[in-house]
Amino acid sequence: MSFSEHLENYIKQRDQQQQQGQPLRHKYVVQDPTNQSLAREAMAQAQEDASRQATVESKQPHYRVNGRCMTQNEASAMEQLKPTSAPANPDRIAYIQQLRKNLKLRKPS
């Protein structure tokens, strides 16, 4: 159920309660969606449509990875091309811990 459907259901229930004479428990202010939220929803919908269209055109299932539609082979190749991170340097870690210790010992002025 989308938010707009939920909102419509809430408004219908509220109107029915008012017609029956029941007091309202809460007063909600309905606000128009912002441009940013509309754009975010439009982008998400476009990405979903692109994924479906790519699946239809190539007859292979496509997956969204970082906003791009790609097949399983492309996704695995992209994973293999990721750079590996350097191992942690123990000297640097000890230096950072010493700095933290010095900061904790220093009294606030």
C-alpha atoms as an extended CHARMM CRD file, in Angstrom:
* protein
*
       109  EXT
         1         1  MET       CA              0.0000000000        0.0000000000        0.0000000000  PROA      1               0.0000000000
         2         2  SER       CA              1.4720000000        3.3060000000       -1.0340000000  PROA      2               0.0000000000
         3         3  PHE       CA              1.4200000000        6.3580000000        1.1560000000  PROA      3               0.0000000000
         4         4  SER       CA             -1.1840000000        8.0670000000       -1.0250000000  PROA      4               0.0000000000
         5         5  GLU       CA             -3.5490000000        5.0920000000       -0.6790000000  PROA      5               0.0000000000
         6         6  HSD       CA             -3.0140000000        5.0760000000        3.0780000000  PROA      6               0.0000000000
         7         7  LEU       CA             -3.7340000000        8.7960000000        3.2050000000  PROA      7               0.0000000000
         8         8  GLU       CA             -6.9270000000        8.4040000000        1.1790000000  PROA      8               0.0000000000
         9         9  ASN       CA             -8.1120000000        5.6200000000        3.5010000000  PROA      9               0.0000000000
        10        10  TYR       CA             -7.3830000000        7.7880000000        6.5400000000  PROA      10              0.0000000000
        11        11  ILE       CA             -9.3050000000       10.7250000000        5.0970000000  PROA      11              0.0000000000
        12        12  LYS       CA            -12.2970000000        8.4840000000        4.2820000000  PROA      12              0.0000000000
        13        13  GLN       CA            -12.3350000000        7.0890000000        7.8250000000  PROA      13              0.0000000000
        14        14  ARG       CA            -12.0740000000       10.5750000000        9.2830000000  PROA      14              0.0000000000
        15        15  ASP       CA            -14.9780000000       11.8240000000        7.1640000000  PROA      15              0.0000000000
        16        16  GLN       CA            -17.0910000000        8.8350000000        8.2230000000  PROA      16              0.0000000000
        17        17  GLN       CA            -16.3640000000        9.5460000000       11.8840000000  PROA      17              0.0000000000
        18        18  GLN       CA            -17.3460000000       13.1840000000       11.4820000000  PROA      18              0.0000000000
        19        19  GLN       CA            -20.6340000000       12.2150000000        9.8240000000  PROA      19              0.0000000000
        20        20  GLN       CA            -21.4300000000        9.7950000000       12.6500000000  PROA      20              0.0000000000
        21        21  GLY       CA            -20.7670000000       12.4940000000       15.2280000000  PROA      21              0.0000000000
        22        22  GLN       CA            -17.7720000000       10.8340000000       16.8500000000  PROA      22              0.0000000000
        23        23  PRO       CA            -15.1100000000       13.2080000000       18.1340000000  PROA      23              0.0000000000
        24        24  LEU       CA            -11.7800000000       13.2280000000       16.3320000000  PROA      24              0.0000000000
        25        25  ARG       CA             -8.8580000000       11.9040000000       18.3020000000  PROA      25              0.0000000000
        26        26  HSD       CA             -6.0730000000       13.4790000000       16.2950000000  PROA      26              0.0000000000
        27        27  LYS       CA             -5.7520000000       16.4070000000       13.9960000000  PROA      27              0.0000000000
        28        28  TYR       CA             -3.3030000000       15.7970000000       11.1540000000  PROA      28              0.0000000000
        29        29  VAL       CA             -2.1800000000       18.3850000000        8.6790000000  PROA      29              0.0000000000
        30        30  VAL       CA             -1.9030000000       17.0050000000        5.1700000000  PROA      30              0.0000000000
        31        31  GLN       CA              1.0740000000       18.5240000000        3.4270000000  PROA      31              0.0000000000
        32        32  ASP       CA              1.8680000000       18.4590000000       -0.2460000000  PROA      32              0.0000000000
        33        33  PRO       CA              4.9160000000       16.3530000000       -1.1330000000  PROA      33              0.0000000000
        34        34  THR       CA              8.0930000000       18.3310000000       -1.6100000000  PROA      34              0.0000000000
        35        35  ASN       CA              9.9040000000       18.5730000000       -4.9120000000  PROA      35              0.0000000000
        36        36  GLN       CA             12.7370000000       16.5110000000       -3.4690000000  PROA      36              0.0000000000
        37        37  SER       CA             10.4830000000       13.6340000000       -2.4250000000  PROA      37              0.0000000000
        38        38  LEU       CA              8.7490000000       13.6730000000       -5.8070000000  PROA      38              0.0000000000
        39        39  ALA       CA             12.1080000000       13.5830000000       -7.5680000000  PROA      39              0.0000000000
        40        40  ARG       CA             13.3150000000       10.7390000000       -5.3340000000  PROA      40              0.0000000000
        41        41  GLU       CA             10.2020000000        8.6880000000       -6.1110000000  PROA      41              0.0000000000
        42        42  ALA       CA             10.5370000000        9.4140000000       -9.8340000000  PROA      42              0.0000000000
        43        43  MET       CA             14.1880000000        8.3120000000       -9.8500000000  PROA      43              0.0000000000
        44        44  ALA       CA             13.3760000000        5.0820000000       -8.0120000000  PROA      44              0.0000000000
        45        45  GLN       CA             10.5420000000        4.3560000000      -10.4350000000  PROA      45              0.0000000000
        46        46  ALA       CA             12.7870000000        5.0710000000      -13.4370000000  PROA      46              0.0000000000
        47        47  GLN       CA             15.4410000000        2.7000000000      -12.1200000000  PROA      47              0.0000000000
        48        48  GLU       CA             12.8540000000       -0.0500000000      -11.5830000000  PROA      48              0.0000000000
        49        49  ASP       CA             11.5170000000        0.4900000000      -15.1150000000  PROA      49              0.0000000000
        50        50  ALA       CA             15.0300000000        0.3900000000      -16.5720000000  PROA      50              0.0000000000
        51        51  SER       CA             15.7250000000       -2.8870000000      -14.7850000000  PROA      51              0.0000000000
        52        52  ARG       CA             12.5190000000       -4.4290000000      -16.1320000000  PROA      52              0.0000000000
        53        53  GLN       CA             13.1980000000       -3.1170000000      -19.6430000000  PROA      53              0.0000000000
        54        54  ALA       CA             16.7600000000       -4.4910000000      -19.6520000000  PROA      54              0.0000000000
        55        55  THR       CA             15.4500000000       -7.8870000000      -18.5490000000  PROA      55              0.0000000000
        56        56  VAL       CA             12.8660000000       -7.8800000000      -21.3480000000  PROA      56              0.0000000000
        57        57  GLU       CA             15.3230000000       -6.7680000000      -24.0370000000  PROA      57              0.0000000000
        58        58  SER       CA             18.1250000000       -9.2030000000      -23.2220000000  PROA      58              0.0000000000
        59        59  LYS       CA             16.0140000000      -12.0600000000      -21.8310000000  PROA      59              0.0000000000
        60        60  GLN       CA             18.4300000000      -12.2770000000      -18.9120000000  PROA      60              0.0000000000
        61        61  PRO       CA             17.6590000000      -11.1840000000      -15.3560000000  PROA      61              0.0000000000
        62        62  HSD       CA             19.1600000000       -7.8320000000      -14.4840000000  PROA      62              0.0000000000
        63        63  TYR       CA             20.0310000000       -6.5050000000      -11.0560000000  PROA      63              0.0000000000
        64        64  ARG       CA             20.4400000000       -2.9570000000       -9.8430000000  PROA      64              0.0000000000
        65        65  VAL       CA             23.8940000000       -2.2560000000       -8.4470000000  PROA      65              0.0000000000
        66        66  ASN       CA             24.5230000000        1.3450000000       -7.3970000000  PROA      66              0.0000000000
        67        67  GLY       CA             21.6990000000        2.5300000000       -9.6310000000  PROA      67              0.0000000000
        68        68  ARG       CA             22.9020000000        0.6500000000      -12.7300000000  PROA      68              0.0000000000
        69        69  CYS       CA             21.1790000000       -2.3030000000      -14.3820000000  PROA      69              0.0000000000
        70        70  MET       CA             23.5560000000       -5.1820000000      -15.0310000000  PROA      70              0.0000000000
        71        71  THR       CA             23.5280000000       -8.9180000000      -15.5330000000  PROA      71              0.0000000000
        72        72  GLN       CA             24.9920000000      -11.3640000000      -13.0460000000  PROA      72              0.0000000000
        73        73  ASN       CA             28.1790000000      -11.6840000000      -15.1480000000  PROA      73              0.0000000000
        74        74  GLU       CA             28.7040000000       -7.9260000000      -15.2200000000  PROA      74              0.0000000000
        75        75  ALA       CA             28.1040000000       -7.6680000000      -11.4820000000  PROA      75              0.0000000000
        76        76  SER       CA             30.6370000000      -10.4220000000      -10.7140000000  PROA      76              0.0000000000
        77        77  ALA       CA             33.2240000000       -8.8150000000      -13.0370000000  PROA      77              0.0000000000
        78        78  MET       CA             32.6760000000       -5.4760000000      -11.3220000000  PROA      78              0.0000000000
        79        79  GLU       CA             33.1560000000       -7.1560000000       -7.9350000000  PROA      79              0.0000000000
        80        80  GLN       CA             36.4670000000       -8.6710000000       -9.0810000000  PROA      80              0.0000000000
        81        81  LEU       CA             37.7150000000       -5.3020000000      -10.3340000000  PROA      81              0.0000000000
        82        82  LYS       CA             37.1930000000       -3.6240000000       -6.9600000000  PROA      82              0.0000000000
        83        83  PRO       CA             40.4850000000       -2.4870000000       -5.4500000000  PROA      83              0.0000000000
        84        84  THR       CA             41.5530000000       -4.2890000000       -2.3060000000  PROA      84              0.0000000000
        85        85  SER       CA             42.1590000000       -2.2160000000        0.7820000000  PROA      85              0.0000000000
        86        86  ALA       CA             45.6150000000       -2.0070000000        2.3070000000  PROA      86              0.0000000000
        87        87  PRO       CA             46.2170000000       -3.9280000000        5.5310000000  PROA      87              0.0000000000
        88        88  ALA       CA             46.1510000000       -1.9530000000        8.7590000000  PROA      88              0.0000000000
        89        89  ASN       CA             49.4730000000       -0.4740000000        9.8440000000  PROA      89              0.0000000000
        90        90  PRO       CA             50.0320000000       -1.3580000000       13.5360000000  PROA      90              0.0000000000
        91        91  ASP       CA             52.3340000000        1.6460000000       14.0760000000  PROA      91              0.0000000000
        92        92  ARG       CA             49.6500000000        4.0270000000       12.8340000000  PROA      92              0.0000000000
        93        93  ILE       CA             47.0010000000        2.3860000000       15.0230000000  PROA      93              0.0000000000
        94        94  ALA       CA             49.2660000000        2.7040000000       18.0790000000  PROA      94              0.0000000000
        95        95  TYR       CA             49.9180000000        6.3750000000       17.2320000000  PROA      95              0.0000000000
        96        96  ILE       CA             46.1700000000        7.1040000000       16.9560000000  PROA      96              0.0000000000
        97        97  GLN       CA             45.4840000000        5.3680000000       20.2640000000  PROA      97              0.0000000000
        98        98  GLN       CA             48.2370000000        7.4070000000       21.9130000000  PROA      98              0.0000000000
        99        99  LEU       CA             46.6870000000       10.6140000000       20.5610000000  PROA      99              0.0000000000
       100       100  ARG       CA             43.2970000000        9.5820000000       21.9640000000  PROA      100             0.0000000000
       101       101  LYS       CA             44.8550000000        8.8560000000       25.3270000000  PROA      101             0.0000000000
       102       102  ASN       CA             46.5380000000       12.2800000000       25.3510000000  PROA      102             0.0000000000
       103       103  LEU       CA             43.2320000000       13.9630000000       24.5250000000  PROA      103             0.0000000000
       104       104  LYS       CA             41.4620000000       12.1510000000       27.3720000000  PROA      104             0.0000000000
       105       105  LEU       CA             44.1670000000       13.1430000000       29.8660000000  PROA      105             0.0000000000
       106       106  ARG       CA             44.0060000000       16.8070000000       28.9250000000  PROA      106             0.0000000000
       107       107  LYS       CA             41.7000000000       18.7080000000       31.2530000000  PROA      107             0.0000000000
       108       108  PRO       CA             39.0280000000       20.9230000000       29.7170000000  PROA      108             0.0000000000
       109       109  SER       CA             39.7810000000       24.5910000000       30.2930000000  PROA      109             0.0000000000
